[in-house]
Protein backbone atom coordinates (compact mmCIF):
# COMPACT_ATOMS: atom_id res chain seq x y z
CA UNK A 1 0.00 0.00 0.00
CA UNK A 2 2.84 2.38 0.90
CA UNK A 3 4.55 1.58 -2.41
CA UNK A 4 1.36 2.35 -4.33
CA UNK A 5 0.96 5.65 -2.49
CA UNK A 6 4.58 6.58 -3.18
CA UNK A 7 4.20 5.75 -6.86
CA UNK A 8 1.06 7.89 -7.07
CA UNK A 9 2.79 10.85 -5.39
CA UNK A 10 5.78 10.59 -7.73
CA UNK A 11 3.45 10.42 -10.74
CA UNK A 12 1.38 13.45 -9.75
CA UNK A 13 4.50 15.43 -8.81
CA UNK A 14 5.92 14.66 -12.25
CA UNK A 15 2.79 16.06 -13.89
CA UNK A 16 2.94 19.20 -11.80
CA UNK A 17 6.60 19.84 -12.56
CA UNK A 18 6.03 19.21 -16.28
CA UNK A 19 3.35 21.87 -16.28
CA UNK A 20 5.92 24.42 -15.11
CA UNK A 21 8.53 23.69 -17.78
CA UNK A 22 8.76 25.70 -21.00
CA UNK A 23 6.23 24.39 -23.51
CA UNK A 24 7.13 25.41 -27.09
CA UNK A 25 3.93 23.99 -28.59
CA UNK A 26 1.77 25.93 -26.16
CA UNK A 27 3.83 29.06 -26.87
CA UNK A 28 3.05 28.81 -30.59
CA UNK A 29 -0.63 28.29 -29.87
CA UNK A 30 -0.79 31.33 -27.61
CA UNK A 31 1.16 33.43 -30.12
CA UNK A 32 -1.60 32.61 -32.62
CA UNK A 33 -4.23 33.52 -30.01
CA UNK A 34 -2.60 36.93 -29.56
CA UNK A 35 -2.62 37.53 -33.32
CA UNK A 36 -6.35 36.80 -33.38
CA UNK A 37 -6.95 39.04 -30.37
CA UNK A 38 -5.40 42.00 -32.19
CA UNK A 39 -6.54 41.08 -35.71
CA UNK A 40 -9.21 43.77 -36.17
CA UNK A 41 -8.65 46.01 -33.14
CA UNK A 42 -6.26 48.39 -34.90
CA UNK A 43 -8.83 48.88 -37.65
CA UNK A 44 -11.60 49.47 -35.11
CA UNK A 45 -9.44 52.01 -33.30
CA UNK A 46 -8.87 53.89 -36.54
CA UNK A 47 -12.59 53.84 -37.27
CA UNK A 48 -13.20 55.65 -33.99
CA UNK A 49 -10.60 58.33 -34.69
CA UNK A 50 -11.69 61.43 -36.65
CA UNK A 51 -9.89 61.78 -39.96
CA UNK A 52 -8.34 58.31 -39.85
CA UNK A 53 -11.17 56.19 -41.20
CA UNK A 54 -10.57 57.31 -44.81
CA UNK A 55 -7.49 55.09 -44.93
CA UNK A 56 -9.52 51.89 -44.45
CA UNK A 57 -10.15 50.20 -47.83
CA UNK A 58 -13.49 48.68 -46.83
CA UNK A 59 -15.01 52.15 -46.46
CA UNK A 60 -14.97 52.50 -50.24
CA UNK A 61 -17.88 50.06 -50.34
CA UNK A 62 -19.73 50.80 -47.09
CA UNK A 63 -20.32 53.50 -44.51
CA UNK A 64 -18.14 53.91 -41.42
CA UNK A 65 -20.94 52.65 -39.16
CA UNK A 66 -21.42 49.52 -41.27
CA UNK A 67 -17.68 48.95 -41.37
CA UNK A 68 -17.56 49.26 -37.56
CA UNK A 69 -20.32 46.67 -37.25
CA UNK A 70 -18.58 44.39 -39.78
CA UNK A 71 -15.21 44.44 -38.02
CA UNK A 72 -16.73 44.05 -34.55
CA UNK A 73 -18.60 40.97 -35.76
CA UNK A 74 -15.32 39.46 -36.96
CA UNK A 75 -13.42 40.43 -33.81
CA UNK A 76 -16.13 39.16 -31.47
CA UNK A 77 -16.07 35.83 -33.27
CA UNK A 78 -12.30 35.57 -32.77
CA UNK A 79 -12.59 36.70 -29.14
CA UNK A 80 -15.17 34.02 -28.35
CA UNK A 81 -12.94 31.28 -29.76
CA UNK A 82 -9.96 32.64 -27.81
CA UNK A 83 -11.87 32.60 -24.52
CA UNK A 84 -12.85 28.96 -24.99
CA UNK A 85 -9.20 28.07 -25.70
CA UNK A 86 -7.61 29.89 -22.75
CA UNK A 87 -10.23 28.65 -20.29
CA UNK A 88 -9.21 25.11 -21.19
CA UNK A 89 -5.59 26.07 -20.55
CA UNK A 90 -6.46 27.54 -17.17
CA UNK A 91 -7.98 24.22 -16.09
CA UNK A 92 -4.80 22.36 -17.05
CA UNK A 93 -2.01 24.80 -16.22
CA UNK A 94 -3.45 27.67 -14.24
CA UNK A 95 -2.26 30.91 -15.80
CA UNK A 96 0.17 30.19 -18.70
CA UNK A 97 2.93 32.50 -17.52
CA UNK A 98 6.56 33.33 -18.24
CA UNK A 99 7.96 30.00 -17.06
CA UNK A 100 5.61 28.00 -19.27
CA UNK A 101 5.54 30.04 -22.49
CA UNK A 102 8.17 32.78 -22.18
CA UNK A 103 7.83 36.51 -22.84
CA UNK A 104 5.86 38.24 -24.29
CA UNK A 105 3.68 35.17 -24.94
CA UNK A 106 2.83 35.15 -21.23
CA UNK A 107 0.65 38.20 -21.95
CA UNK A 108 -1.59 36.45 -24.50
CA UNK A 109 -4.13 34.94 -22.09
CA UNK A 110 -4.29 38.25 -20.22
CA UNK A 111 -5.33 40.06 -23.42
CA UNK A 112 -8.06 37.50 -24.05
CA UNK A 113 -9.59 37.98 -20.61
CA UNK A 114 -9.11 41.76 -20.68
CA UNK A 115 -11.23 41.84 -23.84
CA UNK A 116 -13.88 39.49 -22.44
CA UNK A 117 -16.80 39.81 -20.00
CA UNK A 118 -15.02 37.43 -17.60
CA UNK A 119 -12.66 39.80 -15.76
CA UNK A 120 -14.42 39.25 -12.41
CA UNK A 121 -13.93 35.51 -12.71
CA UNK A 122 -10.24 35.55 -13.55
CA UNK A 123 -8.87 38.69 -11.88
CA UNK A 124 -7.69 36.70 -8.80
CA UNK A 125 -5.75 34.39 -11.13
CA UNK A 126 -4.14 37.40 -12.82
CA UNK A 127 -3.18 38.84 -9.43
CA UNK A 128 -1.55 35.57 -8.39
CA UNK A 129 0.36 35.38 -11.70
CA UNK A 130 1.53 38.98 -11.32
CA UNK A 131 2.64 38.51 -7.71
CA UNK A 132 4.66 35.43 -8.73
CA UNK A 133 6.21 37.39 -11.63
CA UNK A 134 4.67 35.13 -14.26
CA UNK A 135 2.82 38.16 -15.66
CA UNK A 136 3.86 41.85 -15.61
CA UNK A 137 2.22 43.52 -12.62
CA UNK A 138 1.20 46.53 -14.76
CA UNK A 139 -1.12 44.23 -16.74
CA UNK A 140 -2.86 43.10 -13.57
CA UNK A 141 -3.15 46.79 -12.65
CA UNK A 142 -4.83 47.52 -15.99
CA UNK A 143 -7.30 44.69 -15.52
CA UNK A 144 -8.07 45.83 -11.98
CA UNK A 145 -8.75 49.34 -13.29
CA UNK A 146 -11.08 47.97 -15.93
CA UNK A 147 -12.97 45.91 -13.38
CA UNK A 148 -13.38 48.96 -11.14
CA UNK A 149 -14.60 51.05 -14.06
CA UNK A 150 -17.08 48.33 -15.02
CA UNK A 151 -18.35 48.43 -11.43
CA UNK A 152 -18.67 52.23 -11.61
CA UNK A 153 -15.91 52.68 -9.03
CA UNK A 154 -12.78 54.84 -9.07
CA UNK A 155 -9.80 53.23 -10.76
CA UNK A 156 -6.42 52.98 -9.02
CA UNK A 157 -3.78 53.41 -11.73
CA UNK A 158 -5.49 55.69 -14.25
CA UNK A 159 -5.21 53.27 -17.18
CA UNK A 160 -8.81 53.35 -18.42
CA UNK A 161 -10.48 55.96 -20.60
CA UNK A 162 -14.16 56.31 -21.47
CA UNK A 163 -16.62 58.51 -23.31
CA UNK A 164 -19.44 57.93 -20.81
CA UNK A 165 -21.75 60.91 -20.41
CA UNK A 166 -21.53 63.20 -17.40
CA UNK A 167 -24.54 63.77 -15.15
CA UNK A 168 -24.78 67.43 -16.10
CA UNK A 169 -25.15 66.47 -19.75
CA UNK A 170 -21.80 67.98 -20.73
CA UNK A 171 -20.20 66.26 -23.71
CA UNK A 172 -16.44 66.25 -23.32
CA UNK A 173 -15.57 63.28 -25.54
CA UNK A 174 -13.06 60.76 -24.22
CA UNK A 175 -11.58 61.24 -20.76
CA UNK A 176 -9.66 59.25 -18.16
CA UNK A 177 -12.09 57.46 -15.85
CA UNK A 178 -12.09 58.94 -12.30
CA UNK A 179 -9.05 57.97 -10.21
CA UNK A 180 -8.92 57.31 -6.49
CA UNK A 181 -6.33 59.55 -4.80
CA UNK A 182 -5.41 61.09 -8.15
CA UNK A 183 -2.69 63.26 -6.64
CA UNK A 184 -0.54 60.17 -5.95
CA UNK A 185 -1.47 58.09 -8.98
CA UNK A 186 1.92 58.51 -10.69
CA UNK A 187 3.67 57.06 -7.64
CA UNK A 188 1.43 53.99 -7.85
CA UNK A 189 1.97 53.74 -11.60
CA UNK A 190 5.76 53.76 -11.20
CA UNK A 191 5.62 51.12 -8.50
CA UNK A 192 3.37 48.94 -10.70
CA UNK A 193 5.85 49.09 -13.60
CA UNK A 194 4.38 51.76 -15.88
CA UNK A 195 6.97 53.92 -17.66
CA UNK A 196 4.57 56.81 -18.35
CA UNK A 197 2.74 59.19 -16.06
CA UNK A 198 -1.04 59.28 -16.19
CA UNK A 199 -0.78 62.53 -18.18
CA UNK A 200 1.61 60.98 -20.70
CA UNK A 201 -0.56 57.90 -21.02
CA UNK A 202 -3.64 60.03 -21.64
CA UNK A 203 -1.79 61.84 -24.42
CA UNK A 204 -0.80 58.49 -25.92
CA UNK A 205 -4.48 57.56 -25.96
CA UNK A 206 -5.37 60.86 -27.62
CA UNK A 207 -7.17 62.10 -24.51
CA UNK A 208 -6.84 65.47 -22.76
CA UNK A 209 -6.17 64.63 -19.12
CA UNK A 210 -8.52 66.29 -16.66
CA UNK A 211 -9.74 65.37 -13.21
CA UNK A 212 -13.26 63.95 -13.25
CA UNK A 213 -14.98 62.94 -10.03
CA UNK A 214 -16.90 59.68 -9.80
CA UNK A 215 -20.03 61.50 -8.65
CA UNK A 216 -19.97 63.51 -11.89
CA UNK A 217 -20.15 60.45 -14.14
CA UNK A 218 -23.61 59.41 -15.27
C-alpha positions as CSV (number, residue, x, y, z in Angstrom):
1,X,0.0,0.0,0.0
2,X,2.8,2.4,0.9
3,X,4.6,1.6,-2.4
4,X,1.4,2.3,-4.3
5,X,1.0,5.7,-2.5
6,X,4.6,6.6,-3.2
7,X,4.2,5.8,-6.9
8,X,1.1,7.9,-7.1
9,X,2.8,10.8,-5.4
10,X,5.8,10.6,-7.7
11,X,3.4,10.4,-10.7
12,X,1.4,13.4,-9.8
13,X,4.5,15.4,-8.8
14,X,5.9,14.7,-12.2
15,X,2.8,16.1,-13.9
16,X,2.9,19.2,-11.8
17,X,6.6,19.8,-12.6
18,X,6.0,19.2,-16.3
19,X,3.4,21.9,-16.3
20,X,5.9,24.4,-15.1
21,X,8.5,23.7,-17.8
22,X,8.8,25.7,-21.0
23,X,6.2,24.4,-23.5
24,X,7.1,25.4,-27.1
25,X,3.9,24.0,-28.6
26,X,1.8,25.9,-26.2
27,X,3.8,29.1,-26.9
28,X,3.0,28.8,-30.6
29,X,-0.6,28.3,-29.9
30,X,-0.8,31.3,-27.6
31,X,1.2,33.4,-30.1
32,X,-1.6,32.6,-32.6
33,X,-4.2,33.5,-30.0
34,X,-2.6,36.9,-29.6
35,X,-2.6,37.5,-33.3
36,X,-6.4,36.8,-33.4
37,X,-6.9,39.0,-30.4
38,X,-5.4,42.0,-32.2
39,X,-6.5,41.1,-35.7
40,X,-9.2,43.8,-36.2
41,X,-8.6,46.0,-33.1
42,X,-6.3,48.4,-34.9
43,X,-8.8,48.9,-37.6
44,X,-11.6,49.5,-35.1
45,X,-9.4,52.0,-33.3
46,X,-8.9,53.9,-36.5
47,X,-12.6,53.8,-37.3
48,X,-13.2,55.6,-34.0
49,X,-10.6,58.3,-34.7
50,X,-11.7,61.4,-36.7
51,X,-9.9,61.8,-40.0
52,X,-8.3,58.3,-39.9
53,X,-11.2,56.2,-41.2
54,X,-10.6,57.3,-44.8
55,X,-7.5,55.1,-44.9
56,X,-9.5,51.9,-44.4
57,X,-10.2,50.2,-47.8
58,X,-13.5,48.7,-46.8
59,X,-15.0,52.2,-46.5
60,X,-15.0,52.5,-50.2
61,X,-17.9,50.1,-50.3
62,X,-19.7,50.8,-47.1
63,X,-20.3,53.5,-44.5
64,X,-18.1,53.9,-41.4
65,X,-20.9,52.6,-39.2
66,X,-21.4,49.5,-41.3
67,X,-17.7,49.0,-41.4
68,X,-17.6,49.3,-37.6
69,X,-20.3,46.7,-37.2
70,X,-18.6,44.4,-39.8
71,X,-15.2,44.4,-38.0
72,X,-16.7,44.1,-34.6
73,X,-18.6,41.0,-35.8
74,X,-15.3,39.5,-37.0
75,X,-13.4,40.4,-33.8
76,X,-16.1,39.2,-31.5
77,X,-16.1,35.8,-33.3
78,X,-12.3,35.6,-32.8
79,X,-12.6,36.7,-29.1
80,X,-15.2,34.0,-28.3
81,X,-12.9,31.3,-29.8
82,X,-10.0,32.6,-27.8
83,X,-11.9,32.6,-24.5
84,X,-12.8,29.0,-25.0
85,X,-9.2,28.1,-25.7
86,X,-7.6,29.9,-22.7
87,X,-10.2,28.6,-20.3
88,X,-9.2,25.1,-21.2
89,X,-5.6,26.1,-20.6
90,X,-6.5,27.5,-17.2
91,X,-8.0,24.2,-16.1
92,X,-4.8,22.4,-17.0
93,X,-2.0,24.8,-16.2
94,X,-3.4,27.7,-14.2
95,X,-2.3,30.9,-15.8
96,X,0.2,30.2,-18.7
97,X,2.9,32.5,-17.5
98,X,6.6,33.3,-18.2
99,X,8.0,30.0,-17.1
100,X,5.6,28.0,-19.3
101,X,5.5,30.0,-22.5
102,X,8.2,32.8,-22.2
103,X,7.8,36.5,-22.8
104,X,5.9,38.2,-24.3
105,X,3.7,35.2,-24.9
106,X,2.8,35.1,-21.2
107,X,0.6,38.2,-21.9
108,X,-1.6,36.4,-24.5
109,X,-4.1,34.9,-22.1
110,X,-4.3,38.3,-20.2
111,X,-5.3,40.1,-23.4
112,X,-8.1,37.5,-24.1
113,X,-9.6,38.0,-20.6
114,X,-9.1,41.8,-20.7
115,X,-11.2,41.8,-23.8
116,X,-13.9,39.5,-22.4
117,X,-16.8,39.8,-20.0
118,X,-15.0,37.4,-17.6
119,X,-12.7,39.8,-15.8
120,X,-14.4,39.3,-12.4
121,X,-13.9,35.5,-12.7
122,X,-10.2,35.5,-13.5
123,X,-8.9,38.7,-11.9
124,X,-7.7,36.7,-8.8
125,X,-5.7,34.4,-11.1
126,X,-4.1,37.4,-12.8
127,X,-3.2,38.8,-9.4
128,X,-1.5,35.6,-8.4
129,X,0.4,35.4,-11.7
130,X,1.5,39.0,-11.3
131,X,2.6,38.5,-7.7
132,X,4.7,35.4,-8.7
133,X,6.2,37.4,-11.6
134,X,4.7,35.1,-14.3
135,X,2.8,38.2,-15.7
136,X,3.9,41.9,-15.6
137,X,2.2,43.5,-12.6
138,X,1.2,46.5,-14.8
139,X,-1.1,44.2,-16.7
140,X,-2.9,43.1,-13.6
141,X,-3.2,46.8,-12.6
142,X,-4.8,47.5,-16.0
143,X,-7.3,44.7,-15.5
144,X,-8.1,45.8,-12.0
145,X,-8.7,49.3,-13.3
146,X,-11.1,48.0,-15.9
147,X,-13.0,45.9,-13.4
148,X,-13.4,49.0,-11.1
149,X,-14.6,51.1,-14.1
150,X,-17.1,48.3,-15.0
151,X,-18.3,48.4,-11.4
152,X,-18.7,52.2,-11.6
153,X,-15.9,52.7,-9.0
154,X,-12.8,54.8,-9.1
155,X,-9.8,53.2,-10.8
156,X,-6.4,53.0,-9.0
157,X,-3.8,53.4,-11.7
158,X,-5.5,55.7,-14.3
159,X,-5.2,53.3,-17.2
160,X,-8.8,53.4,-18.4
161,X,-10.5,56.0,-20.6
162,X,-14.2,56.3,-21.5
163,X,-16.6,58.5,-23.3
164,X,-19.4,57.9,-20.8
165,X,-21.7,60.9,-20.4
166,X,-21.5,63.2,-17.4
167,X,-24.5,63.8,-15.2
168,X,-24.8,67.4,-16.1
169,X,-25.2,66.5,-19.7
170,X,-21.8,68.0,-20.7
171,X,-20.2,66.3,-23.7
172,X,-16.4,66.2,-23.3
173,X,-15.6,63.3,-25.5
174,X,-13.1,60.8,-24.2
175,X,-11.6,61.2,-20.8
176,X,-9.7,59.3,-18.2
177,X,-12.1,57.5,-15.8
178,X,-12.1,58.9,-12.3
179,X,-9.1,58.0,-10.2
180,X,-8.9,57.3,-6.5
181,X,-6.3,59.6,-4.8
182,X,-5.4,61.1,-8.2
183,X,-2.7,63.3,-6.6
184,X,-0.5,60.2,-5.9
185,X,-1.5,58.1,-9.0
186,X,1.9,58.5,-10.7
187,X,3.7,57.1,-7.6
188,X,1.4,54.0,-7.8
189,X,2.0,53.7,-11.6
190,X,5.8,53.8,-11.2
191,X,5.6,51.1,-8.5
192,X,3.4,48.9,-10.7
193,X,5.9,49.1,-13.6
194,X,4.4,51.8,-15.9
195,X,7.0,53.9,-17.7
196,X,4.6,56.8,-18.4
197,X,2.7,59.2,-16.1
198,X,-1.0,59.3,-16.2
199,X,-0.8,62.5,-18.2
200,X,1.6,61.0,-20.7
201,X,-0.6,57.9,-21.0
202,X,-3.6,60.0,-21.6
203,X,-1.8,61.8,-24.4
204,X,-0.8,58.5,-25.9
205,X,-4.5,57.6,-26.0
206,X,-5.4,60.9,-27.6
207,X,-7.2,62.1,-24.5
208,X,-6.8,65.5,-22.8
209,X,-6.2,64.6,-19.1
210,X,-8.5,66.3,-16.7
211,X,-9.7,65.4,-13.2
212,X,-13.3,64.0,-13.2
213,X,-15.0,62.9,-10.0
214,X,-16.9,59.7,-9.8
215,X,-20.0,61.5,-8.7
216,X,-20.0,63.5,-11.9
217,X,-20.1,60.5,-14.1
218,X,-23.6,59.4,-15.3
